[in-house]
């Protein structure tokens, strides 16, 4: 299975794993699954660090790269089809980072690992992660 981790789930995995449910933990840990982390999520983390909303124990680039390496997650870049798909999504949720993750999951045929209830309304494949 191809899993796209949302920002919150990657952060929880390393800082508050008890916030993830057992199904999400099992699937993230399963070596048969391919894990991906979007550049959009790294960008979101960088913004939150820059405005003081997210303290990290090390610089953003080192933190994100090392956590992805530890998880065995691949980087998922943003390409034109992802951006164009965002325009077709209903405006149920306006967060641009979540919207690009939805588009990426749809186009790349990935299951989105999330704890954001609003995203369920989009009808894409979701692995519910909230414990």
N, C-alpha and C positions, 0 to 999 in steps of 0.2 A: 504494500500500500504506500502511496505517495502522500506524505503529510506536510502541510504548510503550517508552521507554528506561528501563532500571532505573537505580538510583542509581549503581552502580559504573561502568556504561558511560558515563554522562554525565561522571563525574569523570575516567575514563580518557581520554575524547575530548580533554579539555583539558590533562591533566597527563601522561599516559602512553599516547599513541595507539598505540605499538608493542605494547601488550597486547591490542589489538583485531585481529581477523583481517581480511583484505582484503574478504571478503563483507560484514561488518558496516560497515566503513568506506565501502564503495561504496553500500550501502543508506541509511546515515545521511546521506551527502553528496548522494544523489540528490534533485533538486528535485521529482521527480514524487511522492515519498513525503510523507506527512503525519507529522510527528514530534510526539510528546506526552511530557510529563514530569509525573508525578503529584505532587500535593500531598503524598502520603505520602512520596515520595522527598525532597522539600524538608524535610519534618518530620524524616526520618531524618538528613539532613545537619545540621540544626540541633541535634539531640540529640548527635550525635557531636562537633560543634564545642563545644557546651556542656560536655561532659565531658572535653574535651581530647584526644580520639582523632583529630580531623581538623582540622589547621591550614589555614586559608584565608588568602589574601592580602588579603581585604577582608571586611566584615561579611556574614553569611549572606544577608540579603535582597538585597544588591547583587550578590553573587557569583552566586546562583542566577538572578536576573532577567537579569543581563547574559549569562550563558552560554546561557540559553534563547533570548534575543534573537539572539545570534550564530548559534545553530543553527537558528533559525526554528521552535523547538518551542512548541507550545501547552500551556497548563496544563490538566491533567485533575484536576478536583475529585473529592472522595469524596462519593458520594451513597448513600442508603439501599439501593438494590439491590446496590451493590458490597459494602456491609457484610454484608448478608444472604447473599450468595453465599459469603462466607468460611466460613459455617457448614456449607456443603455440601462443602467441599474436604476430601479425606482428610488425615489428620494425618501426612503424609510429611515435613513441614517445619514448624517451629513459629514461625519468624520472622514477626512480624505485618506487617512492611513488605512482605516478599516475598509473603505470602498476599493482601494487599489488591491488590498489583500483578497477581497471577494472576487474581483476581476481576475487576478492571477490564479486563484484556485479554480475558477471556472475554465479559463483558457487552457491551463496546464493540466487539467483533470486531476486535481489534488483534493484531498479532504482537508478542510481548514480546522485546525485545532484551536478552539476558542472557548472562552467563558463569557463572551459577550452575548447576552440574550437577544439583542436586537438583530444580530446577524442571522439568527435562525429563520427570521421572516423572509430571507432572500431565496430560500428553497435550494441552496447548494448543499453539497455533502459536508456535514459538520461532524466533527468528533467533539462532543460536549466534554469540557475539561474541568468545569467547576465542581469542587468537592463539597 
